[in-house]
Amino acid sequence: MTELMEQQQTLSNAVSDETGQFDPRFVLWRKFCADHGLSVESLPGDLSAETKTLWEKAKERELGPK
C-alpha cells in the first residue's frame, strides 16, 4: 500500500469521544455560521463562492499551523 493511501486511511472526520462537540473544527463552524447567519446544519459545499472564501480564510487563520 502506498504511503498516501495509508495516510488517507488514518485521517478521519469522525468526532471522537474525547473531543466531541468541542472539537475546534466544530466550534469554528458554529461560530462562522452564527457570524454569517447560516444554519449549522449547512455544509461548506453549500456556501456561495464569496462565503466559501471567507470560510477558507477563517479555517486557515484559526486552524492552520501555529
VMD Tcl script that builds the backbone (N, CA, C; Angstrom):
set m [mol new atoms 198]
animate dup $m
set s [atomselect $m all]
$s set {name element resname resid chain x y z} {
  {N N MET 1 A 0.854 -1.173 0.000}
  {CA C MET 1 A 0.000 0.000 0.000}
  {C C MET 1 A 0.899 1.235 0.000}
  {N N THR 2 A 0.517 2.240 -0.773}
  {CA C THR 2 A 1.348 3.432 -0.838}
  {C C THR 2 A 1.205 4.251 0.440}
  {N N GLU 3 A 2.170 5.116 0.644}
  {CA C GLU 3 A 2.162 5.960 1.841}
  {C C GLU 3 A 0.926 6.865 1.859}
  {N N LEU 4 A 0.554 7.412 0.700}
  {CA C LEU 4 A -0.614 8.287 0.617}
  {C C LEU 4 A -1.887 7.534 0.994}
  {N N MET 5 A -2.025 6.321 0.513}
  {CA C MET 5 A -3.213 5.525 0.840}
  {C C MET 5 A -3.270 5.226 2.339}
  {N N GLU 6 A -2.132 4.922 2.921}
  {CA C GLU 6 A -2.083 4.654 4.355}
  {C C GLU 6 A -2.463 5.900 5.154}
  {N N GLN 7 A -1.961 7.054 4.715}
  {CA C GLN 7 A -2.262 8.307 5.399}
  {C C GLN 7 A -3.754 8.619 5.288}
  {N N GLN 8 A -4.346 8.420 4.124}
  {CA C GLN 8 A -5.761 8.688 3.933}
  {C C GLN 8 A -6.614 7.788 4.820}
  {N N GLN 9 A -6.187 6.580 5.042}
  {CA C GLN 9 A -6.933 5.666 5.888}
  {C C GLN 9 A -6.862 6.063 7.350}
  {N N THR 10 A -5.790 6.739 7.761}
  {CA C THR 10 A -5.657 7.121 9.154}
  {C C THR 10 A -6.357 8.441 9.456}
  {N N LEU 11 A -6.618 9.281 8.431}
  {CA C LEU 11 A -7.307 10.550 8.629}
  {C C LEU 11 A -8.808 10.311 8.667}
  {N N SER 12 A -9.460 10.996 9.571}
  {CA C SER 12 A -10.893 10.808 9.690}
  {C C SER 12 A -11.544 12.108 10.135}
  {N N ASN 13 A -12.754 12.357 9.640}
  {CA C ASN 13 A -13.528 13.499 10.080}
  {C C ASN 13 A -14.495 13.107 11.182}
  {N N ALA 14 A -14.386 11.902 11.671}
  {CA C ALA 14 A -15.278 11.435 12.724}
  {C C ALA 14 A -15.031 12.216 14.010}
  {N N VAL 15 A -16.093 12.430 14.737}
  {CA C VAL 15 A -15.989 13.105 16.035}
  {C C VAL 15 A -15.611 12.043 17.055}
  {N N SER 16 A -14.494 12.245 17.702}
  {CA C SER 16 A -14.051 11.248 18.677}
  {C C SER 16 A -14.769 11.445 20.004}
  {N N ASP 17 A -14.782 10.428 20.813}
  {CA C ASP 17 A -15.379 10.519 22.143}
  {C C ASP 17 A -14.624 11.509 23.015}
  {N N GLU 18 A -13.336 11.708 22.717}
  {CA C GLU 18 A -12.521 12.605 23.523}
  {C C GLU 18 A -12.818 14.075 23.248}
  {N N THR 19 A -13.132 14.415 22.006}
  {CA C THR 19 A -13.329 15.824 21.671}
  {C C THR 19 A -14.791 16.189 21.473}
  {N N GLY 20 A -15.544 15.325 20.814}
  {CA C GLY 20 A -16.969 15.554 20.620}
  {C C GLY 20 A -17.298 16.928 20.104}
  {N N GLN 21 A -18.305 17.529 20.708}
  {CA C GLN 21 A -18.803 18.807 20.224}
  {C C GLN 21 A -17.815 19.949 20.435}
  {N N PHE 22 A -16.763 19.726 21.203}
  {CA C PHE 22 A -15.793 20.785 21.460}
  {C C PHE 22 A -14.579 20.702 20.546}
  {N N ASP 23 A -14.643 19.828 19.553}
  {CA C ASP 23 A -13.580 19.754 18.562}
  {C C ASP 23 A -13.435 21.143 17.942}
  {N N PRO 24 A -12.223 21.674 17.827}
  {CA C PRO 24 A -12.028 23.035 17.306}
  {C C PRO 24 A -12.687 23.286 15.953}
  {N N ARG 25 A -12.725 22.247 15.105}
  {CA C ARG 25 A -13.357 22.424 13.790}
  {C C ARG 25 A -14.836 22.718 13.921}
  {N N PHE 26 A -15.505 22.016 14.838}
  {CA C PHE 26 A -16.943 22.210 15.023}
  {C C PHE 26 A -17.242 23.523 15.728}
  {N N VAL 27 A -16.406 23.896 16.662}
  {CA C VAL 27 A -16.584 25.179 17.354}
  {C C VAL 27 A -16.445 26.314 16.339}
  {N N LEU 28 A -15.423 26.239 15.487}
  {CA C LEU 28 A -15.210 27.263 14.476}
  {C C LEU 28 A -16.386 27.312 13.499}
  {N N TRP 29 A -16.878 26.154 13.071}
  {CA C TRP 29 A -18.005 26.125 12.132}
  {C C TRP 29 A -19.251 26.767 12.751}
  {N N ARG 30 A -19.538 26.433 14.005}
  {CA C ARG 30 A -20.708 27.028 14.671}
  {C C ARG 30 A -20.559 28.539 14.788}
  {N N LYS 31 A -19.367 29.009 15.124}
  {CA C LYS 31 A -19.132 30.454 15.223}
  {C C LYS 31 A -19.267 31.103 13.854}
  {N N PHE 32 A -18.688 30.505 12.842}
  {CA C PHE 32 A -18.765 31.043 11.489}
  {C C PHE 32 A -20.218 31.133 11.031}
  {N N CYS 33 A -20.974 30.088 11.270}
  {CA C CYS 33 A -22.390 30.088 10.880}
  {C C CYS 33 A -23.155 31.190 11.603}
  {N N ALA 34 A -22.915 31.348 12.887}
  {CA C ALA 34 A -23.593 32.389 13.663}
  {C C ALA 34 A -23.221 33.777 13.136}
  {N N ASP 35 A -21.957 33.983 12.840}
  {CA C ASP 35 A -21.488 35.277 12.352}
  {C C ASP 35 A -22.053 35.631 10.978}
  {N N HIS 36 A -22.381 34.609 10.189}
  {CA C HIS 36 A -22.829 34.841 8.811}
  {C C HIS 36 A -24.293 34.477 8.586}
  {N N GLY 37 A -25.026 34.218 9.659}
  {CA C GLY 37 A -26.456 33.931 9.540}
  {C C GLY 37 A -26.756 32.641 8.802}
  {N N LEU 38 A -25.901 31.638 8.984}
  {CA C LEU 38 A -26.072 30.350 8.316}
  {C C LEU 38 A -26.570 29.305 9.305}
  {N N SER 39 A -27.255 28.310 8.799}
  {CA C SER 39 A -27.664 27.179 9.618}
  {C C SER 39 A -26.446 26.295 9.881}
  {N N VAL 40 A -26.280 25.837 11.116}
  {CA C VAL 40 A -25.139 24.962 11.408}
  {C C VAL 40 A -25.277 23.614 10.715}
  {N N GLU 41 A -26.473 23.298 10.250}
  {CA C GLU 41 A -26.673 22.046 9.512}
  {C C GLU 41 A -26.193 22.150 8.066}
  {N N SER 42 A -25.912 23.379 7.605}
  {CA C SER 42 A -25.409 23.541 6.245}
  {C C SER 42 A -23.997 22.963 6.177}
  {N N LEU 43 A -23.551 22.725 4.963}
  {CA C LEU 43 A -22.213 22.177 4.734}
  {C C LEU 43 A -21.371 23.196 3.983}
  {N N PRO 44 A -20.059 23.145 4.140}
  {CA C PRO 44 A -19.212 24.088 3.408}
  {C C PRO 44 A -19.479 24.077 1.895}
  {N N GLY 45 A -19.829 22.936 1.348}
  {CA C GLY 45 A -20.130 22.849 -0.077}
  {C C GLY 45 A -21.397 23.587 -0.472}
  {N N ASP 46 A -22.235 23.919 0.510}
  {CA C ASP 46 A -23.473 24.652 0.252}
  {C C ASP 46 A -23.250 26.159 0.182}
  {N N LEU 47 A -22.079 26.626 0.551}
  {CA C LEU 47 A -21.805 28.058 0.645}
  {C C LEU 47 A -21.644 28.692 -0.735}
  {N N SER 48 A -22.001 29.980 -0.815}
  {CA C SER 48 A -21.738 30.734 -2.043}
  {C C SER 48 A -20.227 30.864 -2.187}
  {N N ALA 49 A -19.785 31.231 -3.370}
  {CA C ALA 49 A -18.342 31.359 -3.615}
  {C C ALA 49 A -17.708 32.365 -2.658}
  {N N GLU 50 A -18.381 33.493 -2.450}
  {CA C GLU 50 A -17.841 34.528 -1.562}
  {C C GLU 50 A -17.755 34.039 -0.115}
  {N N THR 51 A -18.823 33.394 0.355}
  {CA C THR 51 A -18.841 32.904 1.731}
  {C C THR 51 A -17.858 31.756 1.911}
  {N N LYS 52 A -17.713 30.935 0.880}
  {CA C LYS 52 A -16.755 29.832 0.959}
  {C C LYS 52 A -15.328 30.367 1.094}
  {N N THR 53 A -15.029 31.455 0.398}
  {CA C THR 53 A -13.713 32.079 0.515}
  {C C THR 53 A -13.490 32.566 1.947}
  {N N LEU 54 A -14.525 33.178 2.533}
  {CA C LEU 54 A -14.415 33.625 3.926}
  {C C LEU 54 A -14.199 32.441 4.860}
  {N N TRP 55 A -14.892 31.331 4.607}
  {CA C TRP 55 A -14.740 30.119 5.423}
  {C C TRP 55 A -13.309 29.588 5.327}
  {N N GLU 56 A -12.780 29.526 4.117}
  {CA C GLU 56 A -11.413 29.024 3.934}
  {C C GLU 56 A -10.407 29.909 4.675}
  {N N LYS 57 A -10.604 31.218 4.622}
  {CA C LYS 57 A -9.714 32.140 5.331}
  {C C LYS 57 A -9.831 31.954 6.842}
  {N N ALA 58 A -11.050 31.767 7.335}
  {CA C ALA 58 A -11.261 31.555 8.767}
  {C C ALA 58 A -10.582 30.263 9.217}
  {N N LYS 59 A -10.707 29.200 8.425}
  {CA C LYS 59 A -10.053 27.930 8.776}
  {C C LYS 59 A -8.544 28.098 8.826}
  {N N GLU 60 A -7.993 28.753 7.826}
  {CA C GLU 60 A -6.536 28.936 7.790}
  {C C GLU 60 A -6.067 29.750 8.996}
  {N N ARG 61 A -6.802 30.805 9.289}
  {CA C ARG 61 A -6.429 31.685 10.392}
  {C C ARG 61 A -6.551 30.973 11.746}
  {N N GLU 62 A -7.624 30.255 11.951}
  {CA C GLU 62 A -7.905 29.655 13.254}
  {C C GLU 62 A -7.346 28.237 13.434}
  {N N LEU 63 A -7.277 27.466 12.359}
  {CA C LEU 63 A -6.871 26.066 12.485}
  {C C LEU 63 A -5.556 25.742 11.793}
  {N N GLY 64 A -5.008 26.714 11.078}
  {CA C GLY 64 A -3.772 26.483 10.343}
  {C C GLY 64 A -2.589 26.260 11.280}
  {N N PRO 65 A -1.448 25.975 10.690}
  {CA C PRO 65 A -0.250 25.742 11.511}
  {C C PRO 65 A 0.083 26.957 12.365}
  {N N LYS 66 A 0.504 26.709 13.555}
  {CA C LYS 66 A 0.861 27.783 14.506}
  {C C LYS 66 A 2.353 27.946 14.542}
}
mol reanalyze $m
mol bondsrecalc $m
mol representation Tube
mol addrep $m
